Each structure stands twice: as structure tokens, then as C-alpha cells.
Amino acid sequence: MHIIIVGGGQVGTELVHNLTGKGQSVIVIEKDPKQAAHLKEELDTIVINENAVSIEVLEKARVKSAQMLIAATETDEVNIIACMLAKKFEVPTTVARIRNTEYTADSSPTGLTNKQMGIDLIINPEKAAASEMLKLIHFPDATQVEYFAQGLVKLIATIVSENAEITNIPLEKLKLPAGCIIVGIRKNDGKFIIPNGKDIVEANDKVYLLGNAKVILKASGLLHRKETRIRKVLILGGGNIGFELAKLLEEDSEHSFMVKIIEKDPQQCEKLRRNLTKSFVIQGDNTNISYFLEEEIGETDALVAATGDDRTNIVAAMMGKKLGVKRIVSEIDIMDYHSVYSSLGIETIDPFLITASQILRYTRKEDVVSLSLLKDVGAEIIELILPEEAVVIGKKLMDCNFPKGMLIGTILRGQDVIIPSGQTVLKSNDRLIIFVLPSISKKLEKYFTRS
């Protein structure tokens, strides 16, 4: 597959690393000379240092033979025009990163539908980031939460506490509740493994637990001594992410969250008050530490730092830690700060990684329903539907000769969530949730595409 990526920022760079690693043909168009020069040094792909809003430039990028164009610049209008031009060349799939929600509304300022704008898929990074933050508020003991099979299957990643019930026991002897499985372990030294029955879990390991959504919560109790509950949520920063998160919290019918937002821009505060019905909006300088104290951060259950500035987010998160806040989540704006957040033990949401995950599912040949990139370890979780013509149909898992580095964690057959064994026979239309290392990911199409 030949793919054109417009915009060589953090999203574009993540996509190139992933796609070229799977043997895809990728050309990047980046307008900024300095960034283009950096990409040429860092990436093993062609980088065109020009403006993508040009038929001549798109032709240089071999648009006539492209199967996909991904427009991921910081400017919505550039992304829209690039997709429109790509459709003129009959590019089958176009993807646009769009931040302004007005462009995706019925009353779009362009007066055009997505189809008329030439866009097959719109990704909104802020909305996606807010959704991920909501998951971590729902499950405050987890570091990552993913849903599959329309919510019937769930994955949680969590750090194993000292003296947890599952520590130092071989997995083959571990009595997990029926309906779930440990699909990955990131050891305390940073090494990541897809475990077998002989492996053990130790305190401070990060464990990836996959299975029936109703069972997962019960199983996660084996990893912790006590359950954390969230009711009060304080959001620092009322920009796009903060606003989207507040809307989701207000719309949550299963919980009754008390939401407070601190935003320094008076006009943005007015917008928040007009569009939010239950949240308490305060105008204040969220970069002032004394103001944090005044607002009694220590009394909130969850602190979300979404100010748009990493240094401010880090200071706020550290203050929250000092005051004993149960759950702290921060937006990460510049990837160079990732190691800083990690060393300080601050849980982060990366809008760029989330955006890349949502786009990557459309670049695969398998019938992929969803794809998630796991933070810190580079592994992928792929949800796909098994077609009738796949070579593994009718075979037992033990006879499929799958490569080392992949694991079918669950199978959804109808409404039944199955934790497979070597004797499990694969059937057409099975929905598979597969845990796979990056080096193996490109081999999946051999087993799971139409033969």
C-alpha cells in the first residue's frame, strides 16, 4: 500500500515509524524546512519539503498510485483541502485530523458534508483524548483502559501493588476468574513480555488483563489491596480537551460526578458556562501554585491537567501528588516531556498516539474493527473479524503455527466471550482480540485476510 502523509509533526512521525516498520510505502509532505530536514535525518522514507495544497506537489508524492492520504497538519483547512485534492485523483481513502468541531457539525462553516469535502474519516484528537481521560477516571487503578467488541471485552493495564494476591505465582497456577487472561507483562526493569504459563507477576510490574468486561473489574481486585472511587473531578484548563471531558462527565448517566474547571481566559469561561449545565467554572490563573492551594486540590478525587503547557501540567500534577489526590491524569503536549512525566510517576494521555492508533486501523489489509497502541511498550491490540476465506478457519489454535510474539486473548462468538485454549477451533465471523508485538504485526495478514 502506498500512503501519503501530509504533515510531519508528532502524529505524522508516529504513523511513519509504524507504517514503514510494516513494509508500507510512505511519502511525507512537510511544509516547514526545519522540520522537513529533521524528518529526512530521522525517518527511512521520502520527505517532500513543500506545501501539500498543490496538485503539482501531490503528483510528486505519487498521488495517482496512492491508496490512502492522511492529512495530519496542525491546520484544519489545509487538511480539508489536501483531502479534497486527493479525491480528485480518486485516492480510495482519505483521513483528516480536524480539531474544530464546527467542521464536523451539521452546520459546518464550509456548508459541505464530509463526503463533499473529500474526507472518509475525521479524527478529532481532543475528543479522543477526553474519551481516554474518562476511562481512567472510571477505572482509577488502571494506567490504560481499552474497550473491544462493542464493550463486551475490556483490557486494563495496571501496576501490581505490593503484597497483591497474584504475585510470585506461575501464571499456570494462578486462579483468575473465568473469562479473563493476562496477555502482557511489562517488568519493573522495562522489559515487555507476552507471558506463558511459567512466567510470574511481581510487585510493580505492569500487567495487561483482557477479558469479559463484567469479569475484568473483579479480576483487577487481585492486583490491588483496595478499590479507588472517584466522585469529585477538578479540570485545570478549559480548552478543547477540558471542555470535551466536562461534557462527557456531565453526560455520564451511571455516575454522578461533581466537576469543577479552572480556566484563565474570561471569554473561554463564558463559553464553558454557556455550554455546560452541571460543571462549576472558575476563572483563575492555573499557573499560580497558590491558586491551586486556594482551590483545595487536595480535596478533589481526580485531578486532570489539560492546560496546554507541559510545565504547568507537571507542576499541577506534582502538587496533586503532594496533597494526596487519588487519580491524576495529565495531557502531554510535547513528546520530549514524556520521560519527565514517566520519571515522576504522572499518568499521561497522549493525543498524538491516540490519533495515530485510530488512523492505523484503516491501513491494514485485515478486517480490523479497532486498533490500540499500548503506551510505553509499543505493542498493539488488534480487534478483527475473521473472514470465511482465511487460512486458519476450521483449525485448532495449536495447529495454526502462529509466530512467537502474538496471542489471541479473547474470541467473541455471537455474544459469548471465549478465552481460547490450544484446542479452540477458529470459525468464520469470529471476532478476535489479538495482542501482538510490532515486529510480528505485519505477519498477521498471512493468517487473517481473505486467501
C-alpha positions, 0 to 999 in steps of 0.5 A: 500500500502506498500512503501519503502523509501530509504533515510531519509533526508528532502524529505524522512521525508516529504513523511513519515509524509504524507504517514503514516498520510494516513494509508500507510505502510512505511519502511525507509532505512537510511544509516547514524546512526545519522540520522537513530536514529533521524528518529526512535525518530521522525517518527511512522514507521520502520527505517532500519539503513543500506545501501539500495544497498543490496538485503539482506537489501531490503528483510528486508524492505519487498521488495517482498510485496512492491508496490512502492520504492522511492529512495530519497538519496542525491546520484544519483547512489545509487538511480539508483541502489536501483531502479534497485534492486527493479525491480528485485523483480518486485516492480510495481513502482519505483521513483528516485530523480536524480539531474544530468541531464546527467542521464536523457539525451539521452546520459546518462553516464550509456548508459541505458534508464530509463526503463533499469535502473529500474526507472518509474519516475525521479524527478529532484528537481532543475528543479522543483524548477526553474519551481516554481521560474518562476511562481512567477516571472510571477505572482509577487503578488502571494506567490504560483502559481499552474497550473491544467488541462493542464493550463486551471485552475490556483490557486494563493495564495496571501496576501490581501493588505490593503484597497483591494476591497474584504475585510470585505465582506461575501464571499456570497456577494462578486462579483468575476468574473465568473469562479473563487472561493476562496477555502482557507483562511489562517488568519493573526493569522495562522489559515487555513480555507476552507471558506463558504459563511459567512466567510470574507477576511481581510487585510493580510490574505492569500487567495487561488483563483482557477479558469479559468486561463484567469479569475484568473489574473483579479480576483487577481486585487481585492486583490491588489491596483496595478499590479507588472511587472517584466522585469529585473531578477538578479540570485545570484548563478549559480548552478543547480537551477540558471542555470535551471531558466536562461534557462527557462527565456531565453526560455520564448517566451511571455516575454522578460526578461533581466537576469543577474547571479552572480556566484563565481566559474570561471569554473561554469561561463564558463559553464553558458556562454557556455550554455546560449545565452541571460543571462549576467554572472558575476563572483563575490563573492555573499557573499560580501554585497558590491558586491551586492551594486556594482551590483545595486540590487536595480535596478533589478525587481526580485531578486532570491537567489539560492546560496546554503547557507541559510545565504547568501540567507537571507542576499541577500534577506534582502538587496533586501528588503532594496533597494526596489526590487519588487519580491524576491524569495529565495531557502531554503536549510535547513528546520530549516531556514524556520521560519527565512525566514517566520519571515522576510517576504522572499518568499521561494521555497522549493525543498524538498516539491516540490519533495515530492508533485510530488512523492505523486501523484503516491501513491494514489489509485485515478486517480490523474493527479497532486498533490500540497502541499500548503506551510505553511498550509499543505493542498493539491490540488488534480487534478483527473479524475473521473472514470465511476465506482465511487460512486458519478457519476450521483449525485448532489454535495449536495447529495454526503455527502462529509466530512467537510474539502474538496471542489471541486473548479473547474470541467473541462468538455471537455474544459469548466471550471465549478465552481460547485454549490450544484446542479452540477451533477458529470459525468464520465471523469470529471476532478476535482480540489479538495482542501482538508485538510490532515486529510480528504485526505485519505477519498477521495478514498471512493468517487473517485476510481473505486467501 
